[in-house]
């Protein structure tokens, strides 16, 4: 006999949702997708002529961008020939220097990276990230905003957050034209109590760029990249436009982050039947190729 309490909880709308089963034909699969390409790389006269089973004549713009700028070709043939399990072990092993691992991982194709990560458990992935992510010192980020986009309240909250030790603060806005007010408010509030705090206002990319060029923000967070050509095209973007955007921020000393929402491609119907992990590997390759 079931408890009435559990019957009442199970009847709540929030508990009516179920888990979605894998649907690899549309890319609704986290990893090890049957349609993911097998790792391969062929170089002729310093030019990539085959990337993950696809000849250069069939490259889309992501393939072209990654093959041209995103792979260390000097070390690629040796790295691609290595066993994926061995590379995974090197990424986790504290006795293997970070520099040795970077020399290998920067010379891999997206499919090879996918295969390497597929050999690891979640804890091993976390160990690898801890070793490979270049950070001078740990720091925390907070979010400072309010439902009314009140700049005075944002400034006051930012001042308190700075006193509590947050190194970065992000604001956002419900109404795009309020973005400059929010950006100015969080910057003034943060600097008033502890100078040196980095602040930003998350908005549409063109607006964020204007804020950065005018000195109202210290970093940007929404330079979005995607794992398929169709999603890039849907947003009137290309990998080259993202690289130009990153260069624009760098020219003013503005810190910036590339972002890639895992699963965005399948939600938009443009996953090409590939797994989310493989498409995320393509996003990382595009990010590296853009100079990150």
Residue pairs with C-beta under 8 A, 6 or more apart in sequence:
9 15
20 28
22 28
22 29
22 30
23 29
24 33
24 34
24 35
24 273
24 275
25 35
25 273
26 266
26 269
26 271
26 273
27 33
27 265
27 266
27 271
27 272
27 273
27 274
27 275
27 276
27 279
28 266
28 271
29 275
29 276
30 275
30 276
30 277
31 114
31 117
31 118
31 275
31 276
31 277
31 278
32 118
32 275
32 277
33 273
33 274
33 275
33 277
33 278
35 272
35 273
35 274
35 275
36 111
36 114
36 274
36 275
36 278
37 52
37 53
37 54
37 111
37 278
38 52
38 53
38 111
39 52
39 80
39 84
39 108
39 109
39 111
39 112
39 114
39 115
40 50
40 51
40 52
40 53
40 80
40 109
40 111
41 48
41 50
41 51
41 52
41 71
41 76
41 77
41 80
41 109
41 112
42 48
42 49
42 50
43 49
43 73
43 76
43 77
46 73
47 56
48 56
48 67
48 68
48 71
48 73
49 55
49 56
50 56
51 59
51 63
51 66
51 67
51 109
52 109
52 110
52 111
52 112
53 111
54 63
56 67
59 67
60 228
60 229
61 229
61 232
61 238
61 239
62 227
62 228
62 229
62 232
62 239
62 282
62 285
62 286
65 239
65 240
65 286
65 289
66 109
66 110
66 282
66 285
66 286
66 289
68 289
69 289
69 290
70 285
70 286
70 288
70 289
71 106
71 107
71 108
71 109
71 285
72 79
72 103
72 106
72 107
73 107
74 107
75 103
75 104
75 106
75 107
76 107
76 108
78 107
79 87
79 103
79 104
79 105
79 107
79 108
79 112
80 107
80 108
80 109
80 112
82 104
84 112
84 115
84 116
84 118
84 119
85 119
87 101
87 104
87 105
87 108
87 116
88 116
88 117
88 119
88 120
88 124
88 128
90 96
90 100
90 101
90 104
91 101
91 105
91 116
91 120
91 124
91 127
91 128
91 131
91 132
92 120
92 124
92 127
92 128
92 131
94 131
98 131
98 132
101 131
101 132
102 132
105 113
105 116
105 132
106 288
108 116
109 285
110 278
110 281
110 282
110 284
110 285
111 278
111 281
113 281
113 284
113 285
114 275
114 277
114 278
114 281
117 125
117 277
117 281
118 277
120 128
139 167
139 168
140 165
140 166
140 167
140 168
141 166
141 167
141 168
141 169
141 170
142 161
142 166
142 168
142 169
142 170
143 169
143 170
143 171
143 172
144 154
144 157
144 158
144 161
144 169
144 170
144 171
144 186
144 189
145 154
145 171
145 172
145 173
145 182
146 153
146 154
146 157
147 174
149 173
149 174
149 175
149 178
149 181
149 182
151 181
151 182
151 184
151 185
152 185
154 171
154 182
154 185
154 186
154 189
155 185
155 186
155 188
155 189
155 192
156 189
157 189
158 169
158 171
158 185
158 186
158 187
158 188
158 189
158 190
158 197
158 199
159 189
159 190
159 192
159 193
160 193
161 169
161 190
162 169
162 189
162 190
162 191
162 192
162 193
162 194
162 197
163 193
163 194
166 197
167 197
167 198
168 197
168 198
168 199
168 200
168 219
169 186
169 190
169 197
169 198
169 199
169 200
170 199
170 200
170 201
170 202
170 221
171 182
171 183
171 185
171 186
171 199
171 200
171 201
171 202
172 182
172 201
172 202
172 203
173 179
173 182
173 201
173 202
173 203
176 203
176 204
176 207
179 201
179 203
179 207
179 211
180 201
180 211
180 216
182 201
183 199
183 200
183 201
183 211
183 216
183 217
184 216
186 199
186 200
186 201
187 199
187 216
187 217
187 218
190 197
190 199
191 197
198 218
198 219
198 255
199 217
199 218
199 219
200 208
200 217
200 218
200 219
200 220
200 221
201 208
201 211
201 216
201 217
202 208
202 221
202 222
203 211
203 222
205 222
205 223
205 224
205 245
208 217
208 220
208 222
209 220
209 245
209 248
209 249
211 217
212 220
212 248
212 249
212 252
212 254
212 256
213 248
213 252
215 252
217 254
218 254
218 255
219 254
219 255
219 256
219 257
220 249
220 254
220 255
220 256
220 257
221 256
221 257
221 259
222 257
222 259
223 242
223 245
223 246
223 249
223 256
223 257
223 258
223 259
224 235
224 237
224 242
224 258
224 259
224 260
224 261
225 232
225 239
225 242
225 258
225 259
225 260
225 283
225 286
225 287
225 290
226 232
226 235
226 237
226 260
226 264
226 265
226 279
226 283
227 260
227 264
227 265
227 271
227 274
227 278
227 279
227 280
227 281
227 282
227 283
228 265
228 270
228 271
228 272
228 274
228 279
228 282
230 268
230 270
230 272
231 264
231 265
231 268
231 270
232 238
232 239
234 268
234 270
239 286
239 289
239 290
242 258
242 286
242 290
243 289
243 290
243 291
246 256
246 258
246 290
246 291
246 292
247 291
249 255
249 256
250 256
250 291
258 283
258 287
258 290
258 292
260 280
260 283
260 284
260 287
262 276
262 279
262 280
263 276
265 271
265 272
265 274
265 276
265 279
266 276
271 279
